[in-house]
Amino acid sequence: MRPANLVIDLSPLRASRDFRILFTARLVSLFGIGFTTVALPLQVYGLTGSSLLVASVSTATGVSAMCGTLVGGLLADRCDRRLLIITGRAAGTLAFTLLAVNSLVPDRPSLAVIYACAVLNGLLGTLSAVALQAAAPGLVGRERLAAAGALLALTSELGAVAAPALGGVVIAAWGFGVNYAVTAVASAVTTALVCLLPRLRPGSQAGRGSIASAVAEGVRFAVRHRVVGPLLLLGFVQLLFAAPLVLVPEFTDRVLGGDETLAGLLYTAPAVGALAGSLTSGWTGRVRRAGLFLLVASAASGLAVLGFGLSAAPVAALAALVLLGLGQVVEEILRYALLQSHTPDALRGRVNSVWSAQATVGGSLGAMTLGALAPLVGPGAAIALGGAVTAVAVGAVAALFPALRRAGTAGDAEDDGPAGGAVSPVARDGGGSSGRGTSTVHES
């Protein structure tokens, strides 16, 4: 493969002004969220000394996010998707502001306020994720789905590479309140940027039938489809067993003997690997059997988690997390392209909500599993066991679902038939396509 084919494909940014706005807004938002990624678990662990309670905050977010995504998916197939994105980001701004104020309480910050903010951001903040996932393919087109997925993954990594490490430094120097304030400002800027987008209405087939039948239709499609169904199962398995970051505070303290700065570096390490993977992702838009490459990357991620759990020194732990990030970003790009190319526009809101719901539930259950296992076997052994189970489970999914091994992002999508992947243009301002031919994309 020529080196030029490895370089990330920037064509979606050149082709679509709306995608450029979306890209910038997401980059700003995720940079701010990177600060909270390290602040929230460290604050809860500092208040309680319990990894189980750290995981319980993730569970509160997950349960509320599941409700938000299921409702948001239906709304994204019936309402203006831009309005849903704005609502979600505004709710996030409010939640992060309340966290900042709570951290300035003289005696002791309220754990109840932390839970309430987690629920608020989970319930309403997920509206933006589902609506963005549903709207984005209409901005770049099927042939650029992998490229768009790589660019959206890049926004995650550009923010996550620096933000958690900076977040740890900010906490050590000025406390949690300043950390949360940075996230609140970034979320407010994102809300203003999204207001620059035109209305993003769903395709003409959306919005028919009762609410119950519409939800059931999306769930049936997601579960029964020969590619989408296994994709959901694979993602759930990984989130259930390979969620090591919830134990980073305890692992840093008890195994590595580090402080907040080292914890920030550990949270940053996966983003370093993911950034390298994003910048060399040009090949992902050219592979014919994207499903097979996805399975390989998933197994590699499980082995990286295993290596992290077995690490006894900071350098080894950081290296394992860098490899984990590399594997995860390849998964993210290929999963995004496969999911969107095999789902029609009229169902994208609901299918993406099913994906987001199972992702948040799987992640929350995984966090609770590791949080409960750590006191019994130690944080390192709990992480290592999760990584080993993940690698074995990926092999089982590969053996049981040959359609996923053979799946591509273009050729077979056309063969799926009416339920499989015909991509309808996203109607904007009440009609018409995006105005860029086959032009169309993901956020959190």
C-alpha positions as CSV (number, residue, x, y, z in Angstrom):
1,M,0.0,0.0,0.0
2,R,1.4,3.4,-1.0
3,P,2.1,5.8,2.0
4,A,-0.2,8.4,0.3
5,N,-3.2,6.0,0.7
6,L,-2.6,5.9,4.5
7,V,-3.1,9.7,5.0
8,I,-6.5,10.7,6.4
9,D,-9.1,11.6,3.7
10,L,-10.1,15.3,4.0
11,S,-12.6,15.3,1.1
12,P,-15.7,15.6,3.4
13,L,-14.4,18.9,4.8
14,R,-13.7,20.2,1.3
15,A,-17.0,19.2,-0.1
16,S,-19.5,20.3,2.6
17,R,-19.7,23.6,4.5
18,D,-22.2,22.1,6.9
19,F,-19.8,19.2,7.7
20,R,-17.1,21.7,8.4
21,I,-19.3,23.4,11.0
22,L,-20.2,20.0,12.5
23,F,-16.6,19.0,12.6
24,T,-15.5,22.2,14.4
25,A,-18.4,22.2,16.8
26,R,-17.7,18.5,17.8
27,L,-13.9,19.3,18.1
28,V,-14.6,22.1,20.6
29,S,-17.2,20.1,22.5
30,L,-15.1,17.0,22.9
31,F,-12.0,19.0,24.0
32,G,-14.1,20.4,26.8
33,I,-15.6,17.0,27.7
34,G,-12.0,15.6,27.9
35,F,-11.5,17.7,31.0
36,T,-14.6,16.2,32.6
37,T,-13.5,12.7,31.7
38,V,-10.7,12.9,34.3
39,A,-12.5,15.2,36.7
40,L,-15.6,13.3,37.4
41,P,-14.1,9.9,38.4
42,L,-11.3,11.5,40.3
43,Q,-13.7,13.7,42.3
44,V,-16.1,10.9,43.1
45,Y,-13.1,8.6,44.1
46,G,-11.7,11.5,46.2
47,L,-15.0,12.0,48.0
48,T,-15.8,8.3,48.6
49,G,-12.6,6.2,48.1
50,S,-14.8,3.6,46.2
51,S,-14.4,2.5,42.6
52,L,-17.9,1.0,42.9
53,L,-19.3,4.4,43.5
54,V,-17.3,5.8,40.6
55,A,-18.9,3.1,38.4
56,S,-22.3,3.9,39.8
57,V,-22.1,7.4,38.4
58,S,-21.4,5.9,35.0
59,T,-24.4,3.7,35.6
60,A,-26.7,6.6,36.4
61,T,-25.5,8.3,33.2
62,G,-26.0,5.0,31.3
63,V,-29.6,4.4,32.4
64,S,-30.7,8.0,31.7
65,A,-28.8,7.9,28.4
66,M,-30.6,4.8,27.4
67,C,-34.0,6.5,27.9
68,G,-32.7,9.6,26.1
69,T,-31.4,7.7,23.1
70,L,-34.6,5.7,22.6
71,V,-36.7,8.8,22.7
72,G,-34.1,10.8,20.7
73,G,-34.0,8.2,18.0
74,L,-37.7,8.5,17.3
75,L,-37.6,12.3,17.4
76,A,-34.6,12.3,15.0
77,D,-36.7,10.4,12.5
78,R,-39.6,12.9,12.9
79,C,-38.2,16.3,13.9
80,D,-35.6,18.8,12.9
81,R,-32.3,17.1,13.8
82,R,-30.5,20.5,14.2
83,L,-32.9,21.5,17.0
84,L,-32.3,18.2,18.8
85,I,-28.5,18.8,18.6
86,I,-28.8,22.3,20.0
87,T,-31.1,21.1,22.8
88,G,-28.6,18.4,23.8
89,R,-25.6,20.7,23.9
90,A,-27.5,23.3,25.8
91,A,-28.4,20.7,28.4
92,G,-24.8,19.7,28.6
93,T,-23.8,23.3,29.2
94,L,-26.2,23.5,32.2
95,A,-25.0,20.3,33.7
96,F,-21.3,21.2,33.5
97,T,-22.1,24.6,35.0
98,L,-23.9,23.0,37.9
99,L,-20.9,20.7,38.5
100,A,-18.5,23.7,38.6
101,V,-20.7,25.5,41.1
102,N,-21.1,22.3,43.2
103,S,-17.3,22.0,43.4
104,L,-17.0,25.4,45.0
105,V,-19.1,24.4,48.0
106,P,-16.9,25.3,51.0
107,D,-17.4,22.2,53.1
108,R,-18.0,19.2,50.8
109,P,-19.4,19.0,47.3
110,S,-22.7,17.2,47.1
111,L,-22.6,13.7,45.6
112,A,-26.3,14.0,44.9
113,V,-25.7,17.0,42.6
114,I,-23.0,15.0,40.8
115,Y,-25.6,12.2,40.2
116,A,-28.2,14.7,39.1
117,C,-25.9,16.3,36.6
118,A,-24.9,12.9,35.2
119,V,-28.6,12.1,34.7
120,L,-29.4,15.4,33.1
121,N,-26.5,15.1,30.7
122,G,-27.3,11.5,30.0
123,L,-31.0,12.1,29.4
124,L,-30.9,15.3,27.2
125,G,-27.2,15.3,26.2
126,T,-27.7,12.1,24.2
127,L,-30.3,13.8,22.0
128,S,-27.4,15.6,20.2
129,A,-25.5,12.3,19.7
130,V,-28.4,10.4,18.1
131,A,-29.5,13.4,16.0
132,L,-26.0,14.0,14.7
133,Q,-25.5,10.3,13.8
134,A,-28.7,10.3,11.9
135,A,-28.1,13.6,10.1
136,A,-24.5,13.3,9.2
137,P,-24.7,10.8,6.3
138,G,-26.9,13.2,4.4
139,L,-24.0,15.7,4.5
140,V,-21.2,13.6,2.9
141,G,-22.7,10.7,0.9
142,R,-22.1,6.9,1.0
143,E,-18.7,7.0,-0.7
144,R,-17.3,9.2,1.9
145,L,-18.8,7.5,5.0
146,A,-15.4,5.9,6.1
147,A,-13.6,9.3,5.5
148,A,-16.3,11.1,7.5
149,G,-16.1,8.5,10.3
150,A,-12.3,9.0,10.4
151,L,-12.7,12.8,10.7
152,L,-15.3,12.5,13.4
153,A,-13.0,10.1,15.3
154,L,-10.2,12.6,14.8
155,T,-12.2,15.2,16.6
156,S,-12.4,12.9,19.6
157,E,-8.7,12.3,19.6
158,L,-7.5,15.9,19.0
159,G,-9.5,16.9,22.1
160,A,-8.7,13.7,24.1
161,V,-5.0,13.7,23.5
162,A,-4.4,17.0,25.4
163,A,-7.6,17.5,27.4
164,P,-7.4,14.8,30.1
165,A,-3.7,15.5,30.8
166,L,-4.4,19.2,31.0
167,G,-7.5,18.4,33.1
168,G,-5.3,16.5,35.7
169,V,-2.9,19.5,35.8
170,V,-5.8,22.0,36.2
171,I,-7.3,19.9,39.1
172,A,-3.9,19.7,40.8
173,A,-3.4,23.5,40.5
174,W,-6.9,25.0,40.8
175,G,-9.4,22.3,41.7
176,F,-12.4,20.7,40.1
177,G,-14.4,23.8,39.8
178,V,-12.1,25.4,37.1
179,N,-12.0,22.0,35.3
180,Y,-15.8,21.8,35.0
181,A,-16.0,25.5,34.0
182,V,-13.7,24.8,31.0
183,T,-16.1,22.1,29.8
184,A,-19.2,24.4,30.3
185,V,-17.6,27.1,28.2
186,A,-16.7,24.7,25.4
187,S,-20.2,23.2,25.4
188,A,-21.7,26.7,25.1
189,V,-19.5,27.5,22.2
190,T,-20.6,24.3,20.5
191,T,-24.2,25.2,20.9
192,A,-23.6,28.5,19.2
193,L,-21.8,26.8,16.3
194,V,-24.6,24.3,15.7
195,C,-27.0,27.2,15.4
196,L,-25.2,28.1,12.1
197,L,-26.4,24.9,10.5
198,P,-29.6,24.8,8.3
199,R,-32.5,22.8,9.5
200,L,-31.8,19.0,9.1
201,R,-35.1,17.3,8.6
202,P,-35.4,13.5,8.1
203,G,-36.3,11.8,4.8
204,S,-39.8,11.7,3.6
205,Q,-40.5,8.2,4.8
206,A,-39.9,9.1,8.4
207,G,-42.7,9.9,10.9
208,R,-45.4,7.4,9.8
209,G,-47.4,5.2,12.1
210,S,-47.8,5.2,15.9
211,I,-44.9,5.8,18.3
212,A,-45.0,2.2,19.5
213,S,-44.9,0.8,15.9
214,A,-42.1,3.2,14.9
215,V,-39.9,2.2,17.8
216,A,-40.6,-1.5,17.2
217,E,-39.7,-1.1,13.5
218,G,-36.3,0.4,14.4
219,V,-35.5,-2.2,17.0
220,R,-36.6,-5.1,14.6
221,F,-34.4,-3.8,11.8
222,A,-31.4,-3.3,14.1
223,V,-31.7,-6.7,15.7
224,R,-32.6,-8.8,12.6
225,H,-30.3,-7.3,10.0
226,R,-27.5,-9.7,9.0
227,V,-24.8,-7.0,9.5
228,V,-26.3,-4.4,11.9
229,G,-27.4,-7.1,14.4
230,P,-23.9,-8.6,14.8
231,L,-22.4,-5.1,14.9
232,L,-24.6,-4.4,17.9
233,L,-23.7,-7.6,19.6
234,L,-20.0,-7.1,19.0
235,G,-20.1,-3.6,20.5
236,F,-22.0,-4.7,23.5
237,V,-19.5,-7.5,24.3
238,Q,-16.6,-5.1,24.1
239,L,-18.3,-2.5,26.3
240,L,-19.3,-5.1,28.8
241,F,-15.8,-6.6,29.3
242,A,-13.3,-4.1,28.0
243,A,-14.0,-0.9,30.0
244,P,-10.7,-0.4,31.9
245,L,-10.9,3.4,32.3
246,V,-13.3,3.2,35.2
247,L,-10.5,1.6,37.3
248,V,-7.9,4.1,36.4
249,P,-8.1,6.1,39.7
250,E,-7.7,2.9,41.8
251,F,-5.1,1.3,39.4
252,T,-3.0,4.5,39.5
253,D,-3.2,4.6,43.2
254,R,-2.8,1.0,44.3
255,V,-0.8,-0.6,41.4
256,L,1.3,2.2,39.9
257,G,1.6,4.4,43.0
258,G,0.9,7.6,40.9
259,D,-1.0,10.8,41.4
260,E,-3.6,12.9,39.5
261,T,-1.0,13.8,36.8
262,L,-0.3,10.2,36.0
263,A,-4.0,9.4,36.0
264,G,-4.5,12.2,33.5
265,L,-1.8,10.7,31.3
266,L,-3.4,7.3,31.5
267,Y,-6.7,8.8,30.4
268,T,-4.9,10.5,27.6
269,A,-2.9,7.5,26.4
270,P,-5.8,5.8,24.4
271,A,-6.3,9.1,22.5
272,V,-2.7,9.2,21.5
273,G,-3.0,5.8,19.8
274,A,-6.4,6.7,18.4
275,L,-5.0,10.0,17.0
276,A,-2.2,8.0,15.2
277,G,-4.9,5.7,13.8
278,S,-7.1,8.5,12.6
279,L,-4.3,10.3,10.8
280,T,-3.3,7.1,9.0
281,S,-6.9,6.0,8.3
282,G,-6.9,6.6,4.5
283,W,-6.9,2.8,3.9
284,T,-10.3,2.3,5.7
285,G,-12.2,3.8,2.8
286,R,-10.6,1.3,0.4
287,V,-11.0,-2.1,2.1
288,R,-13.5,-4.4,0.6
289,R,-14.2,-6.6,3.7
290,A,-14.5,-3.9,6.3
291,G,-16.3,-6.4,8.7
292,L,-13.3,-8.7,8.8
293,F,-10.9,-5.8,9.6
294,L,-13.4,-4.6,12.3
295,L,-13.2,-8.0,13.9
296,V,-9.4,-8.1,13.9
297,A,-9.3,-4.6,15.4
298,S,-11.8,-5.7,18.1
299,A,-9.7,-8.7,19.1
300,A,-6.6,-6.6,19.2
301,S,-8.3,-4.1,21.6
302,G,-9.2,-6.9,23.9
303,L,-5.5,-8.1,24.0
304,A,-4.4,-4.5,24.7
305,V,-6.8,-4.3,27.7
306,L,-5.3,-7.6,28.9
307,G,-1.8,-6.1,28.6
308,F,-2.9,-3.0,30.5
309,G,-4.2,-5.1,33.4
310,L,-0.9,-7.0,33.6
311,S,1.2,-3.8,33.6
312,A,3.3,-3.1,36.7
313,A,5.0,0.0,35.6
314,P,3.6,3.4,34.2
315,V,5.5,3.0,30.9
316,A,4.0,-0.4,30.2
317,A,0.5,0.7,31.2
318,L,0.7,3.8,28.9
319,A,2.0,1.7,26.0
320,A,-0.9,-0.8,26.4
321,L,-3.5,2.0,26.5
322,V,-1.9,3.6,23.3
323,L,-2.4,0.3,21.5
324,L,-6.0,0.1,22.9
325,G,-6.7,3.5,21.4
326,L,-5.3,2.5,18.0
327,G,-7.5,-0.6,17.9
328,Q,-10.6,1.3,19.1
329,V,-10.4,4.0,16.5
330,V,-10.1,1.5,13.6
331,E,-13.2,-0.1,15.1
332,E,-15.0,3.2,15.4
333,I,-14.3,4.2,11.8
334,L,-15.3,0.8,10.3
335,R,-18.3,0.3,12.5
336,Y,-19.6,3.8,11.7
337,A,-19.3,3.2,7.9
338,L,-20.9,-0.3,8.1
339,L,-23.8,0.8,10.3
340,Q,-24.7,3.9,8.3
341,S,-24.2,2.2,4.9
342,H,-26.5,-0.7,5.8
343,T,-29.3,1.5,7.3
344,P,-31.8,3.6,5.3
345,D,-32.2,7.3,6.2
346,A,-35.8,6.9,7.3
347,L,-34.6,4.5,10.0
348,R,-31.2,6.1,11.0
349,G,-32.5,7.9,14.0
350,R,-34.0,4.8,15.6
351,V,-31.2,2.5,14.6
352,N,-28.6,4.9,15.9
353,S,-30.6,5.2,19.1
354,V,-30.6,1.4,19.5
355,W,-26.8,1.5,18.9
356,S,-26.3,4.3,21.4
357,A,-28.6,2.7,24.0
358,Q,-26.8,-0.6,23.9
359,A,-23.5,1.2,23.9
360,T,-24.3,3.2,27.1
361,V,-26.0,0.2,28.8
362,G,-23.0,-2.1,27.9
363,G,-20.5,0.5,29.1
364,S,-22.4,1.1,32.3
365,L,-22.8,-2.6,33.0
366,G,-19.1,-3.1,32.2
367,A,-18.1,-0.3,34.5
368,M,-20.2,-1.9,37.3
369,T,-18.8,-5.3,36.6
370,L,-15.2,-4.2,36.9
371,G,-16.0,-1.9,39.8
372,A,-17.5,-4.9,41.7
373,L,-14.8,-7.3,40.7
374,A,-11.9,-5.0,41.7
375,P,-12.4,-5.4,45.5
376,L,-12.4,-9.2,45.1
377,V,-9.3,-9.7,42.8
378,G,-7.7,-6.3,42.6
379,P,-7.9,-3.7,39.9
380,G,-5.2,-5.2,37.7
381,A,-6.6,-8.7,37.7
382,A,-10.1,-7.4,37.0
383,I,-8.9,-5.4,34.0
384,A,-6.8,-8.3,32.6
385,L,-9.8,-10.7,33.0
386,G,-12.0,-8.4,31.0
387,G,-9.5,-8.1,28.2
388,A,-9.1,-11.9,27.9
389,V,-12.9,-12.4,27.8
390,T,-13.2,-9.7,25.1
391,A,-10.7,-11.4,22.8
392,V,-12.4,-14.8,23.2
393,A,-15.9,-13.3,22.7
394,V,-14.8,-11.5,19.4
395,G,-13.6,-14.9,18.1
396,A,-17.1,-16.4,18.9
397,V,-18.9,-13.5,17.1
398,A,-16.6,-14.0,14.0
399,A,-17.4,-17.7,13.9
400,L,-21.2,-17.3,14.4
401,F,-21.8,-14.5,12.0
402,P,-20.1,-15.0,8.6
403,A,-22.1,-12.1,7.1
404,L,-20.2,-9.7,9.3
405,R,-16.9,-11.1,8.2
406,R,-17.8,-10.6,4.6
407,A,-19.5,-7.2,5.0
408,G,-18.3,-4.1,3.1
409,T,-19.4,-0.5,3.2
410,A,-20.5,0.0,-0.4
411,G,-20.9,-3.1,-2.6
412,D,-23.0,-5.2,-0.4
413,A,-25.1,-2.4,0.9
414,E,-26.9,-2.2,-2.4
415,D,-27.6,-5.9,-2.1
416,D,-29.4,-5.6,1.2
417,G,-32.7,-4.7,-0.4
418,P,-35.3,-2.3,0.9
419,A,-34.4,-3.0,4.6
420,G,-30.7,-3.1,4.0
421,G,-29.1,0.1,3.1
422,A,-30.6,2.3,0.3
423,V,-29.5,5.8,1.5
424,S,-32.1,8.5,1.1
425,P,-30.9,12.1,1.0
426,V,-31.6,14.1,4.1
427,A,-34.3,16.6,3.5
428,R,-33.3,20.1,4.4
429,D,-35.6,23.0,5.1
430,G,-38.5,20.8,4.1
431,G,-37.3,19.4,0.8
432,G,-34.5,18.5,-1.5
433,S,-31.2,16.8,-0.9
434,S,-28.0,18.3,0.6
435,G,-27.2,19.8,-2.7
436,R,-24.0,18.0,-3.0
437,G,-24.9,15.0,-5.0
438,T,-24.1,11.9,-3.1
439,S,-22.9,14.1,-0.4
440,T,-23.3,13.2,4.1
441,V,-21.8,11.4,9.2
442,H,-21.3,10.9,14.1
443,E,-21.0,12.7,17.7
444,S,-21.5,12.3,21.4
